[in-house]
Every structure is written in structure tokens, then in C-alpha cells.
Amino acid sequence: MPTEVIVIGLLALAGFLVGGVYSTWKTAKLVAIVLALLALLAAGGAITWLVSS
């Protein structure tokens, strides 16, 4: 699988998770924080994958 496809997939996942953070922030802050950490992890993985190749 090409590197670009994986990077785009990880960035899409990060965007989806950020949307979850936005929608859950007022009702469940702990869940929103966990989603934010996962979004940062996905975005960081995408950047690392792109730079390493």
C-alpha cells in the first residue's frame, strides 16, 4: 500500500476524532480528553510516517 494512502487515512482518523472531541466536550470531558489524545497520536503517526519515507 502506498505511503500516501496510510498518511491520508491517519489524518482522516485524526479529523474524525477531533470531531468527537468537539461533540463530547460539554457532556463528557474525560472522554473528550481521551479522544483528543488519540487524535494527537494519529496525527503524530501520520507526520512520522510521512517524514520517515
Phi and psi in degrees as GROMACS dihedral restraints (atoms count N, CA, C in turn):
[ dihedral_restraints ]
;  ai    aj    ak    al  type     phi  dphi    fc
    3     4     5     6     1   -63.2    20    10
    4     5     6     7     1   148.8    20    10
    6     7     8     9     1   -60.1    20    10
    7     8     9    10     1   -37.7    20    10
    9    10    11    12     1   -62.6    20    10
   10    11    12    13     1   -35.1    20    10
   12    13    14    15     1   -65.7    20    10
   13    14    15    16     1   -41.7    20    10
   15    16    17    18     1   -66.7    20    10
   16    17    18    19     1   -42.8    20    10
   18    19    20    21     1   -62.8    20    10
   19    20    21    22     1   -44.8    20    10
   21    22    23    24     1   -63.9    20    10
   22    23    24    25     1   -39.6    20    10
   24    25    26    27     1   -62.7    20    10
   25    26    27    28     1   -43.4    20    10
   27    28    29    30     1   -66.4    20    10
   28    29    30    31     1   -38.8    20    10
   30    31    32    33     1   -67.6    20    10
   31    32    33    34     1   -36.7    20    10
   33    34    35    36     1   -65.1    20    10
   34    35    36    37     1   -40.9    20    10
   36    37    38    39     1   -62.6    20    10
   37    38    39    40     1   -42.3    20    10
   39    40    41    42     1   -62.0    20    10
   40    41    42    43     1   -42.1    20    10
   42    43    44    45     1   -64.3    20    10
   43    44    45    46     1   -40.3    20    10
   45    46    47    48     1   -62.1    20    10
   46    47    48    49     1   -42.0    20    10
   48    49    50    51     1   -67.6    20    10
   49    50    51    52     1   -36.9    20    10
   51    52    53    54     1   -63.8    20    10
   52    53    54    55     1   -37.4    20    10
   54    55    56    57     1   -62.2    20    10
   55    56    57    58     1   -37.8    20    10
   57    58    59    60     1   -65.5    20    10
   58    59    60    61     1   -37.8    20    10
   60    61    62    63     1   -62.0    20    10
   61    62    63    64     1   -45.8    20    10
   63    64    65    66     1   -61.8    20    10
   64    65    66    67     1   -40.5    20    10
   66    67    68    69     1   -80.3    20    10
   67    68    69    70     1   -23.1    20    10
   69    70    71    72     1  -103.4    20    10
   70    71    72    73     1    -2.1    20    10
   72    73    74    75     1   -60.0    20    10
   73    74    75    76     1   -42.1    20    10
   75    76    77    78     1   -74.1    20    10
   76    77    78    79     1   -27.8    20    10
   78    79    80    81     1  -101.4    20    10
   79    80    81    82     1   -37.5    20    10
   81    82    83    84     1  -138.6    20    10
   82    83    84    85     1    86.8    20    10
   84    85    86    87     1   -65.7    20    10
   85    86    87    88     1   -35.8    20    10
   87    88    89    90     1   -64.8    20    10
   88    89    90    91     1   -43.2    20    10
   90    91    92    93     1   -63.7    20    10
   91    92    93    94     1   -39.9    20    10
   93    94    95    96     1   -63.8    20    10
   94    95    96    97     1   -38.7    20    10
   96    97    98    99     1   -66.6    20    10
   97    98    99   100     1   -42.0    20    10
   99   100   101   102     1   -62.8    20    10
  100   101   102   103     1   -43.4    20    10
  102   103   104   105     1   -63.1    20    10
  103   104   105   106     1   -37.9    20    10
  105   106   107   108     1   -64.6    20    10
  106   107   108   109     1   -41.0    20    10
  108   109   110   111     1   -64.5    20    10
  109   110   111   112     1   -40.4    20    10
  111   112   113   114     1   -65.7    20    10
  112   113   114   115     1   -37.1    20    10
  114   115   116   117     1   -64.9    20    10
  115   116   117   118     1   -41.9    20    10
  117   118   119   120     1   -64.3    20    10
  118   119   120   121     1   -38.6    20    10
  120   121   122   123     1   -64.2    20    10
  121   122   123   124     1   -43.3    20    10
  123   124   125   126     1   -66.2    20    10
  124   125   126   127     1   -43.5    20    10
  126   127   128   129     1   -65.9    20    10
  127   128   129   130     1   -41.7    20    10
  129   130   131   132     1   -63.4    20    10
  130   131   132   133     1   -39.6    20    10
  132   133   134   135     1   -64.3    20    10
  133   134   135   136     1   -39.4    20    10
  135   136   137   138     1   -63.8    20    10
  136   137   138   139     1   -43.5    20    10
  138   139   140   141     1   -66.9    20    10
  139   140   141   142     1   -42.4    20    10
  141   142   143   144     1   -63.6    20    10
  142   143   144   145     1   -41.8    20    10
  144   145   146   147     1   -64.0    20    10
  145   146   147   148     1   -40.8    20    10
  147   148   149   150     1   -68.1    20    10
  148   149   150   151     1   -40.9    20    10
  150   151   152   153     1   -72.2    20    10
  151   152   153   154     1   -34.8    20    10
  153   154   155   156     1   -73.8    20    10
  154   155   156   157     1   -19.9    20    10
